[in-house]
Amino acid sequence: MHEGSSHSGHQFDKPGIGAVLFDFHGTLAQVESLTKSVTLAAERCGRTLSHLEATALAESVGAQGWVGTGIAPRVRPHFAAAWADRDLSEEAHREAFTALIDQAHGTFDGFAEALYDRLLTPDGWVAFADTIPTLMGLKAQGFPIALVSNIGFDARPIIKHLGFDHLIDAWILSYEVGYCKPDARIFYEACLALMVEPRRSLMVGDTLADAGANELGCRTYLLPHAGPGETLGLDAVIKLASSCP
């Protein structure tokens, strides 16, 4: 058992890692394949796409920098303001991402809203193969866990559907707290919620924004990109949390 790591008591002035902070998208879960999302969004609009049509439209949307593609978003002036605030408000998030979709070639009436709504649908997400085993392993050793996410909508229903909401002790979502990674304040909020000193926390993510935790004194571990349901390498987090002095 990890000494002194119960969430019920504070963890100041103790050695070692006392808590683990996780990003959500790209760290614990990934969106489903874009071709599947496009197919289902089109069906909601009353259109049945062939596999070839769905693939072509998915490639067009993906080229704009859709979620999970790893491509830099193509942000145009008419929605730049919404894009800048996308993780601070539900309204800005919807406006930004539907505008991003709309500029793709081959879209049609209602498609942008339908595809965006699919992003918010719990069964449109897939946990990585090692997500739940890793979280359970950390909890078994007594580590409290916080979710720290730049996000413009409530991730709780998605995570409940994926089966690991009960393993999260604190939810720090940017649109609820009012600041985004890499702002040190969002990491401090997580440490405060778990009652652990920043220097005794481990931030696990997949982008340089997650590494912003370093400014606060948190340790950081960045993961590679992986597709839906793949094994990401999260088991290394248990070893890191247990062995860091």
C-alpha positions in Angstrom: 0.0 0.0 0.0 1.3 3.5 -0.9 2.1 5.1 2.5 0.0 8.1 3.5 -1.8 8.2 0.1 -5.4 8.1 1.3 -7.5 10.8 -0.2 -9.1 11.4 3.2 -6.0 13.1 4.6 -3.6 15.8 3.3 -0.3 14.8 1.8 1.9 17.8 2.5 5.5 17.4 3.7 5.7 13.7 2.7 8.2 12.1 0.3 7.4 10.5 -3.1 4.5 10.8 -5.4 1.2 11.3 -3.6 -1.3 11.7 -6.5 -1.7 11.2 -10.2 -3.3 13.7 -12.6 -4.6 12.5 -16.0 -5.5 14.2 -19.2 -8.6 12.7 -20.8 -8.6 12.7 -24.7 -5.5 10.9 -26.0 -4.5 9.7 -22.6 -7.4 7.7 -21.2 -9.6 7.5 -24.2 -9.8 8.2 -27.9 -12.7 9.1 -30.2 -14.0 6.3 -32.4 -12.8 6.1 -36.0 -13.8 9.2 -38.0 -15.3 7.1 -40.8 -17.7 5.6 -38.3 -18.6 9.0 -36.8 -19.2 10.4 -40.3 -21.4 7.5 -41.3 -23.6 7.8 -38.2 -23.8 11.6 -38.5 -24.9 11.2 -42.1 -27.6 8.7 -41.1 -28.9 11.1 -38.6 -29.3 13.6 -41.5 -31.2 11.0 -43.5 -28.3 10.0 -45.7 -26.8 6.6 -46.2 -23.2 6.8 -47.3 -21.3 4.1 -49.1 -18.0 3.0 -47.5 -16.2 5.0 -50.2 -18.3 8.1 -49.6 -17.9 7.9 -45.9 -14.1 7.5 -46.2 -13.8 10.4 -48.6 -15.9 12.7 -46.3 -13.9 11.5 -43.2 -10.7 12.4 -45.0 -12.0 15.8 -45.9 -13.1 16.5 -42.3 -9.9 15.1 -40.9 -7.8 17.4 -43.1 -9.4 20.3 -41.3 -7.8 19.1 -38.0 -10.7 17.1 -36.5 -10.4 15.6 -33.0 -8.1 12.7 -32.8 -6.4 13.2 -36.2 -3.3 14.8 -34.9 -3.5 17.4 -37.7 -3.3 21.1 -36.8 -6.7 22.6 -37.0 -7.4 25.0 -40.0 -8.9 27.9 -38.1 -10.3 30.7 -40.3 -10.9 34.3 -39.1 -14.7 34.0 -38.9 -14.5 31.5 -36.1 -11.0 32.3 -34.6 -12.6 34.0 -31.5 -14.7 30.9 -30.8 -11.8 28.7 -31.3 -9.7 30.6 -28.8 -12.4 30.1 -26.2 -13.5 26.6 -27.2 -12.3 25.0 -24.0 -13.8 27.7 -21.8 -17.4 27.5 -22.8 -19.9 25.0 -24.2 -21.2 27.6 -26.7 -17.8 28.5 -28.0 -16.8 24.8 -28.3 -19.9 24.0 -30.4 -19.4 27.1 -32.6 -15.7 26.4 -33.1 -16.0 22.7 -34.1 -19.1 23.0 -36.2 -17.4 25.8 -38.2 -14.3 23.6 -38.6 -16.5 20.8 -40.0 -18.4 23.1 -42.3 -15.3 24.2 -44.2 -14.7 20.6 -45.3 -15.5 19.6 -48.8 -18.6 17.4 -49.3 -20.6 18.4 -46.2 -24.3 19.0 -46.4 -27.1 20.6 -44.3 -27.2 19.4 -40.7 -24.0 17.4 -41.0 -21.8 19.6 -38.9 -24.2 19.6 -36.0 -24.7 15.9 -36.3 -21.0 15.1 -36.3 -20.4 17.5 -33.4 -23.2 15.8 -31.4 -21.6 12.5 -32.1 -18.4 13.8 -30.4 -20.5 14.4 -27.3 -22.1 10.9 -27.4 -20.7 8.5 -24.8 -20.6 5.5 -27.2 -18.5 7.6 -29.7 -15.5 7.2 -27.4 -13.3 4.1 -26.7 -11.0 3.7 -23.7 -7.5 2.5 -24.3 -7.0 -1.2 -23.5 -4.8 -0.3 -20.5 -6.8 2.6 -19.1 -8.9 0.7 -16.5 -6.2 -1.7 -15.4 -3.8 1.2 -14.8 -6.4 3.3 -12.9 -7.3 0.3 -10.8 -3.7 -0.5 -10.1 -3.1 3.1 -8.9 -6.1 3.0 -6.7 -5.1 -0.4 -5.3 -1.8 1.3 -4.2 -3.7 4.2 -2.6 -3.0 6.9 -5.2 -5.8 9.5 -5.5 -6.6 10.5 -9.1 -7.7 13.7 -10.8 -8.9 14.2 -14.3 -7.4 17.5 -15.7 -8.8 18.2 -19.1 -9.0 21.1 -21.6 -12.6 20.5 -22.7 -15.7 22.5 -23.6 -18.3 19.9 -22.5 -19.0 17.6 -19.7 -16.8 14.4 -20.0 -18.5 12.7 -17.0 -21.2 10.9 -19.0 -18.6 9.6 -21.4 -16.3 8.4 -18.7 -19.2 6.8 -16.8 -20.1 4.9 -20.0 -16.5 3.8 -20.4 -16.6 2.4 -16.9 -14.0 4.3 -14.9 -15.8 7.3 -13.5 -15.7 5.7 -10.0 -11.9 5.7 -10.2 -11.7 9.5 -10.5 -11.5 11.5 -7.2 -11.5 15.0 -8.7 -12.8 16.4 -11.9 -10.9 19.5 -13.2 -12.5 20.5 -16.5 -11.3 23.7 -18.1 -14.8 25.0 -19.0 -15.8 24.7 -15.4 -12.7 26.1 -13.7 -12.1 28.9 -16.2 -8.6 28.3 -17.3 -6.8 25.8 -19.6 -3.6 23.9 -19.7 -0.8 24.9 -19.8 -1.9 27.6 -17.3 -0.4 26.5 -14.0 -3.7 27.3 -12.2 -5.5 24.3 -13.6 -2.9 22.0 -12.2 -2.9 23.8 -8.9 -6.7 23.3 -8.8 -6.2 19.5 -9.1 -3.5 19.4 -6.5 -5.7 21.4 -4.1 -8.6 19.1 -4.7 -6.5 16.0 -3.9 -4.7 17.9 -1.0 -1.2 17.1 -2.4 1.7 19.4 -3.0 2.4 20.0 -6.7 5.9 18.6 -6.3 4.3 15.3 -5.2 2.0 15.0 -8.1 2.5 13.2 -11.4 0.8 14.7 -14.5 0.1 12.2 -17.3 -0.9 13.5 -20.7 -0.1 13.4 -24.4 0.6 17.1 -25.4 3.0 19.8 -24.5 0.1 21.6 -22.8 0.1 18.8 -20.2 3.8 19.5 -19.6 2.8 23.0 -18.4 2.4 21.2 -15.0 6.2 21.4 -14.7 5.9 25.2 -14.1 4.1 24.4 -10.9 6.7 21.8 -9.9 4.7 18.7 -10.9 6.4 15.8 -12.5 5.2 15.0 -16.0 4.9 11.9 -18.2 3.8 12.3 -21.9 2.4 9.4 -23.8 2.6 8.6 -27.6 -0.5 8.7 -29.9 -2.6 5.6 -30.1 -5.8 4.7 -31.8 -9.2 3.7 -30.2 -8.9 0.7 -28.0 -5.2 0.2 -28.5 -2.7 -0.3 -25.7 -1.0 3.0 -24.9 1.6 2.1 -22.4 -0.2 3.4 -19.3 1.2 0.6 -17.1 4.4 2.6 -16.9 2.5 5.2 -14.9 2.2 2.7 -12.0 5.9 2.1 -12.0 6.7 5.8 -12.1 4.3 6.7 -9.3 5.6 3.9 -7.1 9.3 4.5 -7.7 9.7 8.3 -7.8 11.5 9.5 -4.7 
